[in-house]
């Protein structure tokens, strides 16, 4: 889902210019004509989708400073870029003090605004992720922090909120990667134990001979290697919540001791002569059919009914595909910021492909898939070709992915020359690619293809003496021509040349080219 940016300016011409800049950068522009309209939009339900505000400072009626003063306390994490014709120190200090993320002096340079928007959104994405991690670490994560807009998740959220109001034992059922631990953390964060310890134990990852020690603790010298006293997970979670993931993996002898711990509210550390009182809220989770395990004798029936007092079933991602756009957008923002990539969204056909896939690994698989796509992506939008593994498994997308894959650049060889004039290589049909074997028309824009389609005189590859020019000189001339052609709009230049903006800036710097942006 493309991020929405609210443009607030009373000047219609300026609004249109800003709207064009925002849309060209891959975002969705929402223009309003003044401060009052901006406040009304931000306070409406639609205001929740706004990721950034571009705000004019001087407007009739409700000015930009007044908008800042009213919006920042309500939405402290919403980045705001202020536009001002007066870039004095006092003005800058005042707007930053009121919560602005950045300011841009009019007349607005598209490249300056582009950099400001990217930086503000990256910082906000990382700040939001840090906030969520801190809330989760401190046991204060809530259901408002969970991305689950699909109707099939409504019962999960409703039951979770209801369960959070008591200490009733909860069994969360769902496939691996569906988000069971996240729901458990939100239940703790909305209950009376918020802020208390939230201890997670993956029962399937503990060696069988250490399960009892890890859960219940042990005394010094209780067994070979027990050189110190160890408090088990029950004692660590005392006062808070103990989350036992993959509860079906517990050995039968440990199930007996777990049942006693739950019934008596105390545990027996290995080697201890007296039990230890604990006060925990137990939430367990499984991806198994527990009732079938009970029938087969692999799980104690009395323990099952002790755990399954308040069951919550989380549907797999294939049954809640309405969550995919928002989850994907969240992962793109976070992972692009973490990786330092300039990816801002996902193409519509790529998103349709993600929604058509069944996701056996659920949300965890979706996150890892987008991580890989961001690493592969060289542009600003994730395309079908950035998801080759998914495209190969969804009908109709494998061919699209192949068509959009960048053509490899083979070694330069002599191209057939049927005519030569002014140092140009050409054929009866016009200039040919600089790289042999490169198709005359392709989805991505190579340097040579760019030259053929945009400059009638082409690029000279030989000097006055008839010798082949250095490749870096030809490349520098191509970049210079492109910058002149698109009047210094570096985003458009990079897109036309088929390279990333960071790569373009590096080449411009290394070649010593002078650029007059905008």
ZAMARGU-4260 file (C-alpha; in steps of 0.2 Angstrom, whole numbers, plus 5000, padded with zeros to 4 digits):
<rodrens>
0) 5000/5000/5000 | 5007/5017/4995 | 5010/5029/5009 | 4999/5044/5009 | 5006/5062/5011
5) 4994/5076/5016 | 4999/5093/5006 | 4992/5108/5015 | 4994/5125/5005 | 4982/5139/5001
10) 4990/5142/4984 | 4982/5131/4971 | 4997/5133/4959 | 5009/5128/4974 | 4998/5113/4978
15) 4998/5106/4961 | 5017/5107/4960 | 5019/5099/4977 | 5006/5086/4972 | 5016/5082/4956
20) 5032/5080/4966 | 5024/5069/4979 | 5016/5058/4966 | 5031/5057/4955 | 5041/5050/4970
25) 5029/5035/4972 | 5018/5042/4986 | 5000/5046/4986 | 4996/5065/4987 | 4981/5071/4997
30) 4980/5090/4994 | 4969/5102/5005 | 4968/5120/5004 | 4971/5127/5021 | 4974/5124/5040
35) 4956/5121/5044 | 4954/5108/5030 | 4970/5099/5036 | 4964/5098/5054 | 4947/5091/5049
40) 4955/5078/5038 | 4968/5073/5051 | 4954/5071/5065 | 4943/5061/5053 | 4945/5042/5052
45) 4954/5044/5035 | 4968/5054/5045 | 4975/5037/5051 | 4982/5033/5034 | 4992/5049/5033
50) 5011/5045/5034 | 5018/5063/5032 | 5012/5081/5031 | 5019/5094/5020 | 5013/5110/5028
55) 5014/5128/5022 | 5018/5140/5036 | 5009/5156/5031 | 4991/5153/5027 | 4975/5164/5030
60) 4964/5158/5044 | 4972/5144/5053 | 4991/5145/5049 | 5004/5132/5049 | 5010/5135/5066
65) 4993/5133/5073 | 4991/5116/5064 | 5007/5111/5072 | 5002/5116/5089 | 4986/5106/5088
70) 4992/5090/5078 | 5009/5086/5087 | 5001/5083/5104 | 4988/5071/5097 | 5000/5063/5084
75) 5018/5065/5091 | 5024/5052/5079 | 5017/5060/5063 | 5032/5068/5053 | 5028/5086/5047
80) 5039/5096/5034 | 5036/5114/5035 | 5037/5125/5019 | 5042/5143/5023 | 5047/5158/5012
85) 5057/5165/5027 | 5072/5153/5032 | 5078/5163/5047 | 5085/5155/5062 | 5070/5161/5073
90) 5057/5154/5061 | 5067/5137/5060 | 5068/5136/5079 | 5050/5140/5082 | 5043/5126/5070
95) 5056/5113/5076 | 5051/5117/5094 | 5032/5114/5089 | 5037/5097/5083 | 5041/5099/5064
100) 5053/5086/5057 | 5061/5097/5044 | 5058/5114/5035 | 5060/5118/5017 | 5063/5136/5010
105) 5052/5142/4996 | 5053/5141/4981 | 5053/5122/4984 | 5067/5112/4975 | 5059/5095/4970
110) 5076/5086/4975 | 5077/5095/4992 | 5059/5090/4996 | 5062/5072/4990 | 5077/5070/5002
115) 5067/5078/5016 | 5052/5066/5013 | 5063/5051/5012 | 5072/5055/5028 | 5057/5059/5038
120) 5048/5043/5033 | 5064/5032/5036 | 5066/5040/5053 | 5048/5038/5057 | 5048/5020/5052
125) 5063/5016/5063 | 5056/5026/5077 | 5039/5016/5076 | 5048/5000/5076 | 5059/5004/5091
130) 5043/5010/5100 | 5035/4993/5096 | 5050/4983/5102 | 5052/4993/5118 | 5033/4991/5122
135) 5035/4972/5118 | 5051/4971/5129 | 5042/4980/5144 | 5026/4970/5142 | 5016/4985/5136
140) 5011/4980/5118 | 4993/4982/5115 | 4981/4976/5101 | 4982/4994/5093 | 5000/4989/5089
145) 4995/4974/5079 | 4992/4975/5060 | 4976/4965/5058 | 4962/4974/5048 | 4954/4959/5040
150) 4937/4954/5046 | 4943/4936/5050 | 4954/4944/5064 | 4940/4953/5072 | 4935/4938/5083
155) 4953/4936/5088 | 4955/4954/5094 | 4939/4954/5103 | 4942/4938/5112 | 4960/4944/5116
160) 4954/4960/5124 | 4941/4950/5134 | 4953/4938/5140 | 4965/4952/5145 | 4953/4957/5159
165) 4956/4941/5169 | 4969/4929/5173 | 4960/4914/5164 | 4972/4902/5156 | 4972/4904/5137
170) 4977/4892/5124 | 4981/4900/5107 | 4980/4889/5092 | 4986/4892/5075 | 4999/4888/5062
175) 5018/4892/5064 | 5021/4910/5059 | 5003/4916/5061 | 5007/4928/5076 | 5003/4918/5091
180) 5016/4926/5102 | 5011/4943/5096 | 4993/4940/5102 | 4999/4933/5119 | 5010/4949/5121
185) 4995/4960/5117 | 4984/4951/5130 | 4997/4954/5143 | 4999/4973/5138 | 4980/4976/5140
190) 4978/4967/5156 | 4982/4971/5174 | 4999/4963/5172 | 5005/4976/5159 | 5023/4981/5162
195) 5027/4965/5172 | 5038/4951/5165 | 5033/4942/5149 | 5043/4926/5148 | 5043/4916/5132
200) 5048/4897/5132 | 5048/4887/5116 | 5045/4870/5123 | 5050/4862/5106 | 5067/4869/5107
205) 5072/4863/5124 | 5083/4847/5126 | 5072/4834/5134 | 5084/4831/5149 | 5084/4850/5153
210) 5066/4854/5152 | 5062/4852/5170 | 5077/4863/5175 | 5073/4876/5163 | 5055/4877/5168
215) 5056/4875/5187 | 5074/4879/5191 | 5087/4869/5201 | 5098/4870/5216 | 5117/4870/5216
220) 5124/4853/5214 | 5107/4845/5209 | 5115/4836/5195 | 5131/4836/5186 | 5136/4853/5179
225) 5124/4862/5191 | 5137/4873/5198 | 5125/4887/5203 | 5107/4889/5208 | 5096/4893/5194
230) 5078/4901/5195 | 5067/4893/5182 | 5055/4902/5169 | 5041/4900/5182 | 5050/4910/5194
235) 5056/4923/5181 | 5038/4926/5176 | 5031/4927/5194 | 5020/4943/5194 | 5019/4943/5175
240) 5015/4931/5161 | 5023/4914/5156 | 5020/4910/5137 | 5023/4892/5133 | 5024/4890/5115
245) 5023/4873/5106 | 5015/4866/5122 | 5012/4850/5113 | 5030/4846/5113 | 5032/4843/5132
250) 5037/4826/5138 | 5023/4816/5147 | 5033/4816/5164 | 5035/4835/5163 | 5016/4837/5159
255) 5012/4830/5176 | 5023/4842/5185 | 5016/4857/5175 | 4999/4852/5180 | 5003/4852/5198
260) 5012/4869/5196 | 4996/4876/5189 | 4985/4869/5202 | 4995/4873/5217 | 5003/4889/5211
265) 5020/4882/5216 | 5035/4873/5208 | 5048/4861/5214 | 5065/4866/5208 | 5077/4851/5204
270) 5086/4846/5220 | 5076/4858/5231 | 5068/4851/5248 | 5053/4863/5248 | 5042/4871/5234
275) 5043/4889/5228 | 5027/4899/5227 | 5024/4908/5210 | 5011/4920/5204 | 5009/4918/5185
280) 4997/4921/5171 | 4999/4906/5159 | 4996/4908/5140 | 5000/4892/5130 | 5001/4890/5111
285) 5001/4876/5099 | 5001/4872/5080 | 4996/4854/5083 | 4978/4846/5085 | 4979/4844/5104
290) 4963/4835/5105 | 4969/4822/5093 | 4985/4821/5103 | 4975/4817/5119 | 4965/4803/5110
295) 4982/4796/5105 | 4989/4797/5123 | 5003/4809/5118 | 4996/4823/5129 | 4987/4822/5146
300) 4969/4824/5145 | 4968/4833/5163 | 4982/4845/5158 | 4973/4849/5141 | 4957/4854/5149
305) 4967/4864/5162 | 4976/4874/5148 | 4961/4875/5136 | 4950/4885/5147 | 4949/4900/5135
310) 4954/4895/5117 | 4958/4907/5104 | 4961/4902/5086 | 4972/4913/5074 | 4967/4910/5056
315) 4982/4907/5044 | 4987/4921/5032 | 4979/4913/5017 | 4962/4915/5026 | 4965/4933/5030
320) 4972/4940/5014 | 4965/4957/5018 | 4979/4959/5030 | 4993/4957/5016 | 4993/4975/5009
325) 4995/4983/5026 | 5007/4970/5033 | 5017/4971/5016 | 5018/4990/5018 | 5024/4989/5036
330) 5038/4977/5031 | 5043/4988/5016 | 5044/5004/5027 | 5054/4995/5041 | 5065/4984/5031
335) 5069/4998/5018 | 5074/5010/5032 | 5085/4996/5040 | 5093/4992/5024 | 5096/5010/5018
340) 5086/5006/5002 | 5075/5019/4993 | 5060/5007/4991 | 5043/5016/4994 | 5030/5003/4989
345) 5024/4988/4980 | 5018/4988/4962 | 4999/4984/4960 | 5002/4968/4950 | 5016/4962/4963
350) 5003/4965/4977 | 4990/4955/4968 | 5002/4941/4966 | 5006/4941/4985 | 4988/4941/4988
355) 4986/4926/4976 | 4999/4916/4985 | 4994/4904/5000 | 5008/4908/5012 | 5011/4891/5021
360) 5024/4900/5032 | 5011/4914/5036 | 5016/4931/5042 | 5034/4926/5045 | 5036/4920/5027
365) 5029/4936/5021 | 5041/4946/5031 | 5056/4936/5025 | 5050/4937/5007 | 5049/4956/5007
370) 5066/4957/5015 | 5073/4947/5001 | 5064/4957/4988 | 5070/4974/4995 | 5088/4967/4994
375) 5085/4962/4976 | 5076/4978/4971 | 5086/4992/4962 | 5071/5004/4960 | 5059/5013/4971
380) 5045/5000/4969 | 5045/4982/4972 | 5040/4973/4956 | 5035/4955/4951 | 5052/4952/4946
385) 5059/4955/4964 | 5049/4940/4970 | 5055/4926/4958 | 5051/4912/4970 | 5033/4917/4973
390) 5031/4921/4955 | 5036/4904/4950 | 5022/4897/4961 | 5008/4908/4956 | 4999/4905/4940
395) 5002/4918/4927 | 5016/4927/4935 | 5032/4917/4931 | 5032/4924/4913 | 5029/4942/4919
400) 5044/4940/4931 | 5055/4934/4917 | 5050/4948/4906 | 5055/4961/4919 | 5071/4954/4924
405) 5086/4965/4920 | 5095/4959/4904 | 5113/4954/4909 | 5127/4965/4902 | 5139/4953/4892
410) 5156/4958/4888 | 5158/4972/4875 | 5161/4966/4858 | 5162/4974/4841 | 5144/4977/4834
415) 5141/4975/4815 | 5145/4992/4807 | 5136/4995/4790 | 5139/5013/4790 | 5150/5025/4800
420) 5149/5044/4801 | 5155/5056/4814 | 5162/5042/4825 | 5144/5034/4827 | 5141/5015/4825
425) 5125/5013/4816 | 5114/5002/4804 | 5101/5005/4791 | 5088/5006/4805 | 5098/5017/4817
430) 5110/5015/4831 | 5113/4998/4839 | 5116/4994/4857 | 5133/4996/4864 | 5133/4979/4871
435) 5132/4965/4859 | 5117/4953/4862 | 5106/4966/4870 | 5089/4967/4863 | 5084/4982/4854
440) 5068/4985/4865 | 5068/4979/4883 | 5058/4983/4899 | 5072/4991/4908 | 5081/5006/4901
445) 5100/5004/4898 | 5112/5018/4894 | 5112/5014/4876 | 5093/5011/4874 | 5091/5028/4883
450) 5102/5036/4870 | 5094/5029/4855 | 5076/5034/4861 | 5080/5051/4868 | 5094/5058/4858
455) 5094/5058/4839 | 5113/5061/4837 | 5117/5046/4849 | 5134/5045/4859 | 5151/5045/4850
460) 5161/5030/4855 | 5177/5035/4846 | 5188/5050/4848 | 5194/5062/4834 | 5208/5050/4830
465) 5196/5036/4828 | 5201/5027/4843 | 5188/5019/4855 | 5184/5031/4870 | 5185/5025/4888
470) 5169/5017/4894 | 5169/5029/4909 | 5170/5044/4897 | 5155/5038/4887 | 5145/5034/4903
475) 5149/5052/4910 | 5143/5059/4893 | 5127/5049/4894 | 5123/5054/4912 | 5127/5073/4908
480) 5115/5072/4893 | 5101/5064/4904 | 5103/5077/4917 | 5101/5091/4904 | 5087/5082/4896
485) 5077/5081/4912 | 5083/5097/4919 | 5092/5090/4934 | 5077/5080/4941 | 5088/5066/4948
490) 5074/5054/4952 | 5068/5054/4934 | 5086/5053/4927 | 5089/5038/4938 | 5073/5030/4932
495) 5077/5033/4914 | 5094/5026/4915 | 5088/5011/4924 | 5099/5013/4940 | 5096/5018/4958
500) 5097/5036/4964 | 5111/5032/4976 | 5121/5024/4962 | 5117/5040/4951 | 5123/5052/4964
505) 5139/5041/4967 | 5143/5041/4949 | 5140/5060/4947 | 5152/5063/4962 | 5165/5051/4956
510) 5165/5058/4938 | 5166/5076/4945 | 5150/5082/4935 | 5142/5098/4940 | 5123/5096/4943
515) 5111/5110/4944 | 5096/5101/4952 | 5078/5106/4948
</rodrens>
